[in-house]
Amino acid sequence: MKSNKFPIDEVRSQFPALNFKNKEQVFPVYFDGPGGTQMVQSCIDRMLEYIETGMANLHGTFSTSQKTDLLLEKAKEAVGDLLNCSAREVAFGQNMTSLAFQVSNALRPLIEEGDEILVTQLDHRANVDPWIHLAKETGATVKWLPVDKEKLALDLTNLDSLINPKTKVVAVGLSSNLTGTVTDAKRIFKAAKNVGAITIADAVHAVPHFLIDKQELESDILFCSAYKFFGPHLGIAAIKKGLFERLEIPKLQPAPNEIPYKLETGTQNHEGIAGLCGAISFIESLGRGNSRREKLGFGMKAIEAHEEELMNELQEFLQSIPEVELFRAGNDIKKTPTFAFKIKDIHSREATEFFAEKFNLCIGDGHFYAATMAEVFPVMDTGGWIRIGFAPYNTFEEIAIFKTALKELLLMKT
Ligand SMILES: Cc1ncc(COP(=O)(O)O)c(C=O)c1O
């Protein structure tokens, strides 16, 4: 059962939180990767190193300030390799949501009344509401790419009419943080580019699971969040140079006007940025090759292969339980190892409480901000979905614990 290729023991040894037992002395099982992964040791080390060797603000003459200047440049280079974009296109911020709102305000001068903005029903609302807000402010119309309820993927049948010469912004999540469905964003963005629209990718749930190529995707603006891939709570925006230069971002008068710094209002989370470098180097350490990009590519492949094995195991189990209603796209659609399901006649919160209290299983419930999906289906009367999402440190043994937990819950309730 155990994968012999993936260095799972070595990987687990790099996540100290896995050893932190609860008050009943039970080890945690972290199945809430899509809500945020645990922090890898190399991230913690880099944060501590930055703090312990002296922190500073930027552009000073003294060594800790120069160290901080260099750190920010190096971090942007690392993100550039992770996403395949230029370091000059990378800006940091509080989190994805705040960056998206900031960018939506900066897009205002480029949008006019009567223009159209396309969002999707499948997305986390952080990639919906900033663009609805932009439409409200400018008089643009919001159009929705619908979800196919059977397929649990976006329905692209009417893509050619939904994206038309009036379309100015197209915002698409690369993969769903609820169902794991991976969207053919490349196809959507190609149609958007044909009419000259700005393409926005929410890569928050994608970056932890597969290698992103921002250029190949033709996404003008891409967002991700480091706490979803073993790093600190830190948002990242990558914006294509020409567009970035045109964006009018509200800023303090003396702050720099150049990209990418103009998006970074105030002092950044320097220790977090140091940690981000450590998180990226963890992925790199799982790969091989001559360049960092190549190593990251192989590292992500190794993660994907491990997560796919876990995914198959859990999917088979969930499908074998008659009381479980699984919201999962079919075999022809790529998915991340993120599962949404409901249990017949059991409120989702009651189930996750049972899992947490009896087994120290960290499993989320609710709509996970994929709130449009919760309207489409609708599921909130019974507590929304239960979500299990894997990270590279998860194991078959942990899935076995969940199997026992679910069987016990069902026995108790029937
Ligand atoms: C797919 C997706 N997009 C956006 C966000 C929002 O990210 P942040 O918490 O950095 O604002 C999340 C967070 O869960 C997410 O899963």
The ligand as an ORCA input file, in Angstrom:
! r2SCAN-3c Opt
* xyz 0 1
  C      -9.083     28.871     -3.988
  C      -8.879     29.963     -2.985
  N      -8.832     31.227     -3.396
  C      -8.631     32.237     -2.551
  C      -8.483     32.023     -1.206
  C      -8.260     33.183     -0.296
  O      -6.919     33.230      0.077
  P      -6.422     34.113      1.327
  O      -6.801     33.385      2.548
  O      -4.949     34.217      1.113
  O      -7.079     35.443      1.214
  C      -8.529     30.728     -0.711
  C      -8.416     30.448      0.735
  O      -8.908     29.474      1.230
  C      -8.719     29.661     -1.634
  O      -8.766     28.381     -1.218
*
